[in-house]
C-alpha cells in the first residue's frame, strides 16, 4: 500500500507540474469524525485518471485542479469514499471529514464475477465475513465461523465422526470451497477436510449462494465459499497468538510478514489440539475424538514492474485424530502454486497460474508404530484468465478463461488400493455489461469436459441488477453441476464385512438450475436484504441398495427441489453499537421413496449484538452471538435395503449462544475472553446433528502484533 | 508459465510427493506360530480370523493351526487335530473342554513374575446360539445369522466391541488370560492386536506362554 501511495505521490507531483499552467490549487486536511488526521487518503479529480494527491501524516493534502473539473474524490480504505463539489472550495481551502465504512460497503469482493467489485456494486449478491467479524466471534475454524455468521448452515457428524455440511439442503460436495480461488483436494464422506481451512491469515470469507458453475465448474451446485488470504501490508509485522479453552483445547499461532522493495512475504504457522471427551448423555455418538493439527503456509509476492505481479505459495497441513486407543487417523496436505497477474494496460489483464494440492490419509498404528497411507488425492491445475474492459469508458468487462486439471486418486476404497486418473478441461466466458447507470447485466457460459467417461457439461448464467440510490434489485438464473467423482465411479469397498459399496461408471452429473431474486438496501449505518431462491436439482448422486449386487451402489436420484427465503438486517452505529440478524427458511422437497430424505431444518437464524469503544491505548468490544435452529421432523427408513417402510424422526430445535469480550490492551495486544454455550444448552440425546457441547465452557485468547510496540503513535 | 506448468506435470510428482514418509504395509504372508522361543516356552501366534465362517484351531503342543468352515447350522467341515487347545472365530473364542480366568496382569512377564497361577473361578465354555455370527450380509435388514456353538465368555473378553456407535469402538482388555486345558496344562495368553498393518480387523496377534510351569 505504502509503495502504491509513494507512486501516486510521484504521479501527482508530475501531474501537478504538467498542469500547473491551467489549474487552481486546492489544499486542506482530511480527518475522521473524531478529528484525527487521516494520512494516506487519496485525493483524485473525478473524470481525470492522471491527477492524484495523497494526504500526509497530518492529514493535509494539496492538489492542482485543472479548469473545468467539478468534483474531488477522497478515498481511504476503511472509510466511505466521498465526492465533493469544487464549489465548496473557499479560498483554495477544502477540509474534509471521512466517515468510517461501518457496513463494509467498500469491501472489494471477487467471487461473484471473478473480477474485483465493491460489495455494494457487485452484480451478484455476496455475503462477506471480514477479519473483524472473525476476530469478534473468535471462531476456531471455518465451520464455527460459518455457523455463527450464516443461518441455514449446519455442520454435523457423519459416520466415524467425520464432519459433514448441510447448507440449505446442499451437502459438502455441492458447495464449492475455494482458498484464494483455488479448489481443495481430498474428501471424506463427500466433504473436504474443513480443518484445513483455518482462519489464520484469512482476510475475508466471501459467500455466494446458488449455482455458480458458469464460473467455477463442478461442485458449485448450491454455492461457493471463498477464503481470501491477507498479504503483508506493513514493512514488517510479527504476530503471536495463543488460545486456551475447555477440554484442554489449545491454539498457538504466529505470522511473520515483510515488505521489501518489490517483494512481500507472509508466513503463518498454527498448532491446535484438543482432548477427546465423553458426552454426558447417550446418543448417536458418545465420544468426541480429540487430536491435534498443525499447519504452515507461505505466500511470497514479487512485483518486478508496475502492474505485473507474481505470487508463489506453499503450504503444509497435518492433522492427527485420536480415533481409538490403538489407532490414530492422520491427514496431510501439501500444496503449492505460482500465479502471474499482468495488468497489460487499462483494458487488458492476464492471469496465469499453476496449482498443486495433495491430500493424503494414513493410519498410524500405535502397536507397531507404522504409518501406512491408504488414500492420496493429487490435483494439478493450470489456469489462464483474460479480462478485457469494453466500452467507451471501459465500463463493460469480458472474461475468457480455461483450466486444465489432472486428478489422481489412490484409495483404500478401490480394489487392491488401486488408483485412477482423470483429466478435466474447461473453457468459460462471461460478459458483464453496465447497460446504464442503473442496469447491470451478466451473461456467462462454461463448458467442462471430464476424460474418464468423456462426460461434458454446459453451465449457463444470466443475471440482472437494477440499482436505485441505496437499493439494488437482482435477479438471476444460473446452472450448477457436479461431475461424478472417481470415487463414485470406481469404488469397490467392503464395509466392515457387512456389505459392499460399488461405484458406478455410468453415473450422470448432478445438475441444478437456480433462480433467485433479491432486494438489498445499503446505507452507511444499515444493510438489509431479502432474497428468494428456487433450485431444481436433478441426478443427485447417492448410495442405493442394489438387490442384484447385494450391496450399495452409487446411483442418480430423481429430481428434487430446494426453495427458500433469506432475510438479513445488520447495522453498525458510529457510537459503537452493532447488531445483525439473519433468518433463513428452507424447504427441501424430496419425493418419498428416494434413498435420501431431507434432514434440512426449515427455519434457522443467527443473531449478533455488540458494543465497543476505543480510546488511544485501550479499546473493548462485547459481542453476543447466537444461532437458533428449528426442529425438523422427517421420515427415516427402517431398512437400508428397501425404501418403503419409514418411521418418523424428530431432531429437536436448539439454540446456542456465545459471548466474546475483546480488549485491545495496548499497542496491538488483544485479549479475548469467550464464554461458549452461554445459556448452558445440554442435549438430552446426541444426534449426529447435535453439537458436541457438554454445557457452558470458557476460553481465553491472546494476540500480539509485535510491530505495533514500535509504533510511535 | 504454461510450458513450465506442462513440464511440471510430466514429472513423477504427477502422482504426488513424499511417498517416502509413509511405511509400506507388511504383506500378510506368514500365519501361525510366527515366533517360538523354546527356551522360555513362549511365542507369538498370528492368524487370519477375518472370515465370519471360519474357526481357527490352535494346538500349542504341536504348534499346529487348523481351520474349518462353519455352516449355518453350526456344523463344520475341515480336519482338526485331536488335542487342540483354543479356537478363534473373529474375536470369539472357545476351548477344548478347558477353562479360562482373566488375570489383572497386563504383560506376560508380569504374570510370570507373580510366580503362581491365579486363584478364582475358571470359566468353562458355554453353549450359545446367538454369539457366533456367520452371516452379516442381511445386517442392513436387521438380520444377523448365528451358528450354534461352544463359546468361552471369559477369554472372549480380550476384545470388547461396542456397537452402540457407528463405527463400533474396539477396546482390547490388554489382560493376560490363563487357559487350563483339558489335560491339566496351563497356557497364558494375551491378545496384542486384532488388525493387520492395513488396519483390517480380524487379524489376531496372540502372545502366549505354554506350558506355564511355576
HADDOCK unambig.tbl for C-alpha pairs under 7 A between the chains (distance, minus, plus):
assign (segid A and resid 159 and name CA) (segid B and resid 166 and name CA) 6.11 0.50 0.50
assign (segid A and resid 159 and name CA) (segid B and resid 167 and name CA) 6.65 0.50 0.50
assign (segid A and resid 160 and name CA) (segid B and resid 166 and name CA) 6.37 0.50 0.50
assign (segid A and resid 160 and name CA) (segid B and resid 167 and name CA) 5.63 0.50 0.50
assign (segid A and resid 284 and name CA) (segid B and resid 165 and name CA) 6.00 0.50 0.50
assign (segid A and resid 285 and name CA) (segid B and resid 165 and name CA) 5.71 0.50 0.50
assign (segid A and resid 352 and name CA) (segid B and resid 1 and name CA) 6.69 0.50 0.50
assign (segid A and resid 354 and name CA) (segid B and resid 5 and name CA) 6.09 0.50 0.50
assign (segid A and resid 358 and name CA) (segid B and resid 16 and name CA) 6.37 0.50 0.50
assign (segid A and resid 370 and name CA) (segid B and resid 23 and name CA) 5.87 0.50 0.50
assign (segid A and resid 371 and name CA) (segid B and resid 22 and name CA) 5.52 0.50 0.50
assign (segid A and resid 371 and name CA) (segid B and resid 23 and name CA) 5.30 0.50 0.50
assign (segid A and resid 372 and name CA) (segid B and resid 22 and name CA) 5.61 0.50 0.50
assign (segid A and resid 372 and name CA) (segid B and resid 23 and name CA) 5.06 0.50 0.50
assign (segid A and resid 372 and name CA) (segid B and resid 24 and name CA) 6.09 0.50 0.50
assign (segid A and resid 372 and name CA) (segid B and resid 25 and name CA) 6.04 0.50 0.50
assign (segid A and resid 372 and name CA) (segid B and resid 198 and name CA) 6.87 0.50 0.50
assign (segid A and resid 373 and name CA) (segid B and resid 22 and name CA) 6.20 0.50 0.50
assign (segid A and resid 378 and name CA) (segid B and resid 15 and name CA) 6.07 0.50 0.50
assign (segid A and resid 378 and name CA) (segid B and resid 16 and name CA) 5.73 0.50 0.50
assign (segid A and resid 382 and name CA) (segid B and resid 5 and name CA) 6.64 0.50 0.50
assign (segid A and resid 408 and name CA) (segid B and resid 15 and name CA) 6.19 0.50 0.50
assign (segid A and resid 498 and name CA) (segid B and resid 136 and name CA) 5.27 0.50 0.50
assign (segid A and resid 498 and name CA) (segid B and resid 137 and name CA) 5.54 0.50 0.50
assign (segid A and resid 498 and name CA) (segid B and resid 139 and name CA) 6.68 0.50 0.50
assign (segid A and resid 499 and name CA) (segid B and resid 137 and name CA) 6.03 0.50 0.50
assign (segid A and resid 639 and name CA) (segid B and resid 140 and name CA) 6.36 0.50 0.50
assign (segid A and resid 639 and name CA) (segid B and resid 141 and name CA) 5.27 0.50 0.50
assign (segid A and resid 640 and name CA) (segid B and resid 140 and name CA) 5.38 0.50 0.50
assign (segid A and resid 640 and name CA) (segid B and resid 141 and name CA) 6.39 0.50 0.50
assign (segid A and resid 641 and name CA) (segid B and resid 140 and name CA) 6.50 0.50 0.50
assign (segid A and resid 641 and name CA) (segid B and resid 141 and name CA) 6.47 0.50 0.50
